[in-house]
């Protein structure tokens, strides 16, 4: 747990990744890991009441699902953006080829 906090403080202070958005995603993931680490302590005999442990369990599940969905949205966003750019590039290449073909047809069959 202390190692998670040390890594979180390092990443917050120095922002080691190339883009600011990558650093924020990484910080979000580290915060989620730290919160889940704290929750793991709450599942021990330190907390006697089983209902409280049950509630902590659900809060841990919410944190993990939030982390999962945020990361999935980011992956789908950037993946979709790259697929869109690839399809657009292929469309323009096909359009150029089609125009060349039409010019070739016009030269072959002048009417």
TORPA-4810 file (N, C-alpha, C, O; in nm, 3 decimals):
<nodes>
NODE_1_0.083_-0.119_0.000_0.000_0.000_0.000_0.088_0.126_0.000_0.057_0.223_-0.068_X
NODE_2_0.196_0.123_0.077_0.284_0.238_0.078_0.353_0.256_-0.057_0.379_0.368_-0.101_X
NODE_3_0.381_0.144_-0.121_0.443_0.152_-0.253_0.347_0.214_-0.354_0.389_0.293_-0.439_X
NODE_4_0.219_0.181_-0.346_0.120_0.243_-0.433_0.116_0.394_-0.412_0.110_0.470_-0.508_X
NODE_5_0.118_0.437_-0.287_0.117_0.581_-0.258_0.244_0.648_-0.307_0.238_0.761_-0.358_X
NODE_6_0.359_0.581_-0.294_0.484_0.639_-0.342_0.482_0.655_-0.494_0.524_0.757_-0.548_X
NODE_7_0.432_0.553_-0.562_0.423_0.561_-0.709_0.325_0.671_-0.748_0.350_0.745_-0.843_X
NODE_8_0.213_0.682_-0.677_0.115_0.786_-0.706_0.175_0.925_-0.687_0.155_1.013_-0.771_X
NODE_9_0.249_0.946_-0.579_0.312_1.076_-0.556_0.416_1.106_-0.664_0.427_1.220_-0.710_X
NODE_10_0.494_1.006_-0.703_0.593_1.026_-0.808_0.527_1.066_-0.940_0.569_1.160_-1.006_X
NODE_11_0.423_0.993_-0.976_0.355_1.022_-1.103_0.285_1.157_-1.099_0.278_1.226_-1.200_X
NODE_12_0.233_1.196_-0.982_0.169_1.326_-0.969_0.272_1.438_-0.981_0.246_1.541_-1.043_X
NODE_13_0.388_1.418_-0.922_0.491_1.522_-0.920_0.559_1.539_-1.056_0.576_1.651_-1.104_X
NODE_14_0.598_1.428_-1.119_0.683_1.436_-1.237_0.611_1.416_-1.370_0.666_1.452_-1.474_X
NODE_15_0.491_1.360_-1.371_0.417_1.335_-1.495_0.509_1.275_-1.602_0.541_1.342_-1.700_X
NODE_16_0.551_1.149_-1.584_0.657_1.093_-1.668_0.617_1.058_-1.812_0.705_1.039_-1.896_X
NODE_17_0.490_1.050_-1.842_0.450_1.009_-1.976_0.454_1.128_-2.072_0.464_1.244_-2.030_X
NODE_18_0.445_1.098_-2.201_0.464_1.199_-2.304_0.350_1.301_-2.311_0.375_1.421_-2.321_X
NODE_19_0.225_1.254_-2.306_0.110_1.341_-2.320_0.041_1.361_-2.186_0.042_1.272_-2.101_X
NODE_20_-0.017_1.476_-2.169_-0.085_1.509_-2.044_-0.204_1.415_-2.020_-0.228_1.373_-1.906_X
NODE_21_-0.276_1.382_-2.126_-0.392_1.293_-2.111_-0.349_1.155_-2.062_-0.416_1.094_-1.979_X
NODE_22_-0.236_1.104_-2.114_-0.185_0.975_-2.067_-0.151_0.981_-1.919_-0.177_0.886_-1.845_X
NODE_23_-0.093_1.091_-1.875_-0.061_1.106_-1.734_-0.187_1.106_-1.648_-0.189_1.046_-1.540_X
NODE_24_-0.292_1.172_-1.694_-0.416_1.175_-1.617_-0.481_1.038_-1.610_-0.535_0.999_-1.506_X
NODE_25_-0.477_0.965_-1.720_-0.532_0.829_-1.718_-0.453_0.743_-1.621_-0.510_0.665_-1.543_X
NODE_26_-0.322_0.757_-1.625_-0.236_0.679_-1.536_-0.261_0.716_-1.390_-0.265_0.628_-1.304_X
NODE_27_-0.279_0.844_-1.363_-0.309_0.886_-1.225_-0.444_0.832_-1.180_-0.459_0.788_-1.066_X
NODE_28_-0.542_0.835_-1.268_-0.674_0.780_-1.234_-0.663_0.631_-1.200_-0.722_0.585_-1.102_X
NODE_29_-0.587_0.557_-1.280_-0.569_0.415_-1.253_-0.496_0.391_-1.121_-0.531_0.299_-1.047_X
NODE_30_-0.396_0.472_-1.093_-0.323_0.458_-0.967_-0.412_0.489_-0.846_-0.403_0.422_-0.743_X
NODE_31_-0.496_0.590_-0.859_-0.588_0.622_-0.749_-0.684_0.506_-0.725_-0.714_0.471_-0.611_X
NODE_32_-0.733_0.447_-0.833_-0.823_0.331_-0.818_-0.751_0.214_-0.752_-0.809_0.146_-0.668_X
NODE_33_-0.624_0.192_-0.788_-0.547_0.084_-0.725_-0.528_0.113_-0.577_-0.541_0.022_-0.494_X
NODE_34_-0.498_0.238_-0.542_-0.480_0.273_-0.400_-0.610_0.253_-0.322_-0.609_0.202_-0.210_X
NODE_35_-0.722_0.294_-0.380_-0.850_0.277_-0.310_-0.884_0.129_-0.292_-0.936_0.090_-0.188_X
NODE_36_-0.855_0.049_-0.392_-0.880_-0.095_-0.378_-0.786_-0.158_-0.276_-0.824_-0.251_-0.205_X
NODE_37_-0.664_-0.108_-0.267_-0.570_-0.159_-0.165_-0.621_-0.129_-0.025_-0.610_-0.213_0.064_X
NODE_38_-0.676_-0.010_-0.006_-0.732_0.025_0.125_-0.852_-0.065_0.156_-0.870_-0.109_0.269_X
NODE_39_-0.932_-0.093_0.055_-1.047_-0.181_0.077_-1.002_-0.321_0.118_-1.070_-0.386_0.197_X
NODE_40_-0.891_-0.368_0.065_-0.844_-0.502_0.103_-0.813_-0.510_0.252_-0.830_-0.615_0.314_X
NODE_41_-0.766_-0.400_0.309_-0.742_-0.399_0.454_-0.873_-0.409_0.532_-0.877_-0.464_0.643_X
NODE_42_-0.979_-0.357_0.473_-1.107_-0.356_0.544_-1.177_-0.492_0.542_-1.277_-0.511_0.611_X
NODE_43_-1.125_-0.586_0.463_-1.184_-0.719_0.461_-1.121_-0.813_0.564_-1.159_-0.930_0.572_X
NODE_44_-1.028_-0.765_0.640_-0.964_-0.848_0.742_-1.048_-0.847_0.871_-1.158_-0.791_0.873_X
NODE_45_-0.996_-0.908_0.976_-1.067_-0.910_1.104_-1.064_-0.775_1.175_-1.120_-0.761_1.283_X
NODE_46_-0.998_-0.679_1.116_-0.995_-0.545_1.172_-1.137_-0.486_1.178_-1.170_-0.413_1.272_X
NODE_47_-1.220_-0.519_1.079_-1.361_-0.478_1.079_-1.442_-0.602_1.119_-1.443_-0.703_1.049_X
NODE_48_-1.509_-0.593_1.234_-1.579_-0.709_1.289_-1.717_-0.730_1.227_-1.760_-0.844_1.208_X
NODE_49_-1.785_-0.622_1.194_-1.923_-0.632_1.147_-1.926_-0.679_1.001_-1.864_-0.617_0.914_X
NODE_50_-1.997_-0.788_0.975_-2.003_-0.844_0.841_-2.083_-0.755_0.745_-2.054_-0.752_0.626_X
NODE_51_-2.182_-0.683_0.795_-2.259_-0.592_0.710_-2.173_-0.477_0.659_-2.187_-0.433_0.545_X
NODE_52_-2.085_-0.430_0.745_-1.994_-0.322_0.704_-1.896_-0.375_0.599_-1.868_-0.306_0.501_X
NODE_53_-1.846_-0.495_0.618_-1.759_-0.557_0.517_-1.833_-0.573_0.385_-1.776_-0.552_0.278_X
NODE_54_-1.958_-0.610_0.393_-2.040_-0.627_0.273_-2.052_-0.493_0.199_-2.041_-0.488_0.076_X
NODE_55_-2.076_-0.387_0.273_-2.087_-0.254_0.213_-1.953_-0.212_0.152_-1.950_-0.156_0.043_X
NODE_56_-1.843_-0.239_0.221_-1.711_-0.209_0.165_-1.685_-0.290_0.038_-1.621_-0.242_-0.056_X
NODE_57_-1.734_-0.412_0.037_-1.719_-0.494_-0.083_-1.789_-0.433_-0.203_-1.735_-0.431_-0.314_X
NODE_58_-1.910_-0.382_-0.179_-1.981_-0.318_-0.289_-1.913_-0.189_-0.333_-1.910_-0.159_-0.453_X
NODE_59_-1.859_-0.115_-0.239_-1.789_0.007_-0.279_-1.663_-0.026_-0.359_-1.626_0.048_-0.451_X
NODE_60_-1.597_-0.136_-0.325_-1.480_-0.179_-0.404_-1.522_-0.221_-0.544_-1.454_-0.191_-0.642_X
NODE_61_-1.634_-0.290_-0.554_-1.685_-0.331_-0.685_-1.719_-0.208_-0.770_-1.692_-0.206_-0.890_X
NODE_62_-1.778_-0.106_-0.708_-1.811_0.018_-0.780_-1.683_0.085_-0.831_-1.679_0.131_-0.945_X
NODE_63_-1.580_0.091_-0.749_-1.453_0.152_-0.790_-1.392_0.075_-0.907_-1.344_0.135_-1.003_X
NODE_64_-1.392_-0.058_-0.898_-1.334_-0.138_-1.007_-1.415_-0.124_-1.135_-1.357_-0.116_-1.243_X
NODE_65_-1.548_-0.122_-1.124_-1.632_-0.105_-1.244_-1.613_0.033_-1.306_-1.608_0.045_-1.428_X
NODE_66_-1.602_0.136_-1.223_-1.577_0.270_-1.273_-1.444_0.274_-1.349_-1.436_0.330_-1.459_X
NODE_67_-1.341_0.215_-1.291_-1.211_0.210_-1.356_-1.220_0.135_-1.488_-1.166_0.180_-1.589_X
NODE_68_-1.287_0.022_-1.487_-1.302_-0.059_-1.608_-1.373_0.019_-1.718_-1.326_0.022_-1.832_X
NODE_69_-1.486_0.081_-1.685_-1.565_0.151_-1.787_-1.494_0.275_-1.840_-1.502_0.304_-1.959_X
NODE_70_-1.426_0.347_-1.753_-1.350_0.463_-1.800_-1.242_0.419_-1.898_-1.225_0.481_-2.003_X
NODE_71_-1.170_0.314_-1.864_-1.064_0.267_-1.954_-1.120_0.209_-2.083_-1.061_0.228_-2.190_X
NODE_72_-1.233_0.140_-2.077_-1.295_0.087_-2.199_-1.342_0.201_-2.289_-1.324_0.195_-2.410_X
NODE_73_-1.400_0.305_-2.231_-1.444_0.421_-2.310_-1.325_0.486_-2.378_-1.335_0.526_-2.495_X
NODE_74_-1.216_0.499_-2.308_-1.096_0.560_-2.366_-1.042_0.474_-2.480_-1.006_0.526_-2.585_X
NODE_75_-1.037_0.343_-2.460_-0.987_0.253_-2.565_-1.079_0.259_-2.687_-1.031_0.266_-2.800_X
NODE_76_-1.210_0.255_-2.665_-1.304_0.261_-2.777_-1.297_0.395_-2.849_-1.307_0.400_-2.972_X
NODE_77_-1.279_0.503_-2.775_-1.271_0.635_-2.836_-1.150_0.645_-2.928_-1.163_0.682_-3.045_X
NODE_78_-1.032_0.612_-2.874_-0.911_0.625_-2.955_-0.904_0.518_-3.064_-0.853_0.544_-3.173_X
NODE_79_-0.955_0.399_-3.035_-0.960_0.294_-3.137_-1.054_0.332_-3.250_-1.021_0.314_-3.367_X
NODE_80_-1.170_0.386_-3.215_-1.267_0.430_-3.316_-1.212_0.545_-3.398_-1.236_0.554_-3.519_X
NODE_81_-1.139_0.632_-3.333_-1.078_0.744_-3.404_-0.975_0.696_-3.507_-0.970_0.748_-3.618_X
NODE_82_-0.895_0.598_-3.469_-0.797_0.543_-3.562_-0.863_0.468_-3.676_-0.819_0.477_-3.790_X
NODE_83_-0.969_0.393_-3.646_-1.041_0.321_-3.752_-1.104_0.421_-3.848_-1.101_0.400_-3.969_X
NODE_84_-1.161_0.529_-3.796_-1.220_0.632_-3.881_-1.114_0.693_-3.973_-1.139_0.712_-4.092_X
NODE_85_-0.997_0.724_-3.918_-0.890_0.782_-4.000_-0.842_0.684_-4.107_-0.814_0.724_-4.220_X
NODE_86_-0.832_0.557_-4.072_-0.791_0.455_-4.167_-0.894_0.441_-4.280_-0.857_0.434_-4.397_X
NODE_87_-1.021_0.436_-4.245_-1.127_0.425_-4.347_-1.131_0.549_-4.436_-1.155_0.539_-4.556_X
NODE_88_-1.109_0.663_-4.377_-1.107_0.786_-4.456_-0.991_0.786_-4.556_-1.008_0.826_-4.671_X
NODE_89_-0.876_0.742_-4.510_-0.760_0.734_-4.599_-0.785_0.634_-4.713_-0.751_0.661_-4.828_X
NODE_90_-0.843_0.520_-4.679_-0.874_0.420_-4.781_-0.978_0.473_-4.880_-0.969_0.446_-4.999_X
NODE_91_-1.075_0.548_-4.831_-1.178_0.606_-4.918_-1.115_0.701_-5.019_-1.148_0.696_-5.138_X
NODE_92_-1.025_0.788_-4.972_-0.963_0.882_-5.064_-0.871_0.813_-5.164_-0.864_0.855_-5.280_X
NODE_93_-0.801_0.709_-5.123_-0.720_0.633_-5.217_-0.808_0.567_-5.323_-0.776_0.568_-5.442_X
NODE_94_-0.919_0.511_-5.279_-1.013_0.449_-5.373_-1.074_0.553_-5.467_-1.093_0.526_-5.586_X
NODE_95_-1.103_0.669_-5.415_-1.157_0.777_-5.497_-1.057_0.821_-5.604_-1.096_0.846_-5.718_X
NODE_96_-0.931_0.831_-5.568_-0.828_0.867_-5.665_-0.817_0.759_-5.772_-0.809_0.791_-5.891_X
NODE_97_-0.816_0.634_-5.732_-0.809_0.525_-5.829_-0.931_0.527_-5.921_-0.918_0.504_-6.042_X
NODE_98_-1.048_0.553_-5.866_-1.170_0.558_-5.946_-1.163_0.671_-6.049_-1.202_0.653_-6.164_X
NODE_99_-1.113_0.788_-6.008_-1.099_0.900_-6.100_-0.998_0.869_-6.211_-1.018_0.907_-6.326_X
NODE_100_-0.890_0.802_-6.176_-0.792_0.761_-6.277_-0.856_0.664_-6.377_-0.833_0.673_-6.497_X
NODE_101_-0.936_0.572_-6.325_-1.004_0.477_-6.412_-1.102_0.547_-6.505_-1.109_0.514_-6.624_X
NODE_102_-1.177_0.644_-6.453_-1.271_0.718_-6.537_-1.199_0.798_-6.645_-1.246_0.806_-6.758_X
NODE_103_-1.085_0.857_-6.610_-1.006_0.929_-6.710_-0.955_0.833_-6.817_-0.953_0.866_-6.936_X
NODE_104_-0.913_0.716_-6.775_-0.864_0.616_-6.869_-0.975_0.572_-6.964_-0.953_0.558_-7.085_X
NODE_105_-1.096_0.552_-6.909_-1.210_0.516_-6.993_-1.243_0.626_-7.094_-1.277_0.599_-7.209_X
NODE_106_-1.234_0.750_-7.048_-1.264_0.862_-7.135_-1.163_0.871_-7.250_-1.200_0.907_-7.362_X
NODE_107_-1.038_0.840_-7.222_-0.935_0.841_-7.326_-0.956_0.727_-7.423_-0.938_0.744_-7.543_X
NODE_108_-0.995_0.610_-7.372_-1.014_0.493_-7.458_-1.137_0.505_-7.546_-1.135_0.460_-7.660_X
NODE_109_-1.242_0.565_-7.494_-1.367_0.574_-7.568_-1.413_0.720_-7.579_-1.507_0.759_-7.510_X
NODE_110_-1.351_0.799_-7.661_-1.398_0.939_-7.673_-1.530_0.942_-7.749_-1.539_0.889_-7.860_X
NODE_111_-1.628_1.003_-7.693_-1.758_1.012_-7.760_-1.805_1.153_-7.772_-1.913_1.178_-7.826_X
</nodes>
